[in-house]
Each structure stands twice: as structure tokens, then as C-alpha cells.
């Protein structure tokens, strides 16, 4: 799994050249594999920001402010 996540970072994010910005994920898949995502991100020079299990959590927080 980590190899595939590393491929994701390398193929989809590195071309943008902003490894200084945190990468955020939403969804049960990312939530369930968060340890592997963190490891792959670190190996590829990225930093994980937030991983939300469901988009509703962030929407509720945003609209309650």
C-alpha cells in the first residue's frame, strides 16, 4: 500500500512543486489508511494536514463559525 501511496504523491503532487504545503484528505479510505498515507508522504517529502472521515464534519465546523 505504501508503494502505491508514494506513487500517488510522486505522480500527482510533485509536479506542482509545493511540497511545503500540507496535503489534506477527505473520505473513509484515507481515514482508514492514514498511517500508511503519513508514512508515504514523509518518504516523498510531503506533510499531511488533515484527514477527515467525512466531509460533513468540516462543513459543520465551517458553518458553525
N, C-alpha and C positions, 0 to 999 in steps of 0.2 A: 504494500500500500504506500509506503513512504516513497518508493521509487516513482510511483505514478503521481504523487503529490509534488515531488521535486520536478517532474516533467511539466506539471501544470504551471508551477512558478516560473520555470525556465522558459517555456514556450509562450505563455500568455501574459506574464507580468514583466519579465526582464526587458523586453523590447521597449517598454515605456521609460526605463531608466530612472525610476523613482523609488528605489529600494529603501529610501529614507522615510517613506510614508507608511503608516500601518495599513495592513490588509484586513478587511472585515468580511465576515461570512454570516449568512442567514440560512437556516434550514436544519432539519433534523440530521441530515447526513453529515454536514460539517460539525454539528454539535456532538454527534456520536464518535466521530473520528478526530476530535480536537487535539488529542495528544500527538497523533501522527501528523496532523497539519502543522502544529507548533514545531515539531522536530524537522519536518521538511522545510519549513520557512526559515528556520535558523540555519540549516545547512546551505540554503540558497541565498542567504544574506538578507532575508526579509523579516519583518516583525508583525506578528498577529495583533490586531487591535481587539475587536470584539467578535465573539461568536455567539449569535443568538439562536436559540432553538426554533423560535417562531417570530415572524415579522410583527405580529400583533404586540409583543412586549415593547418593542421600540416605538411603535405607533402610539400606544397608550401613554408611555412616558413623555413623548414629544407633545402630545395634545393636552396633557395634564399640566404643562408648564405655562 
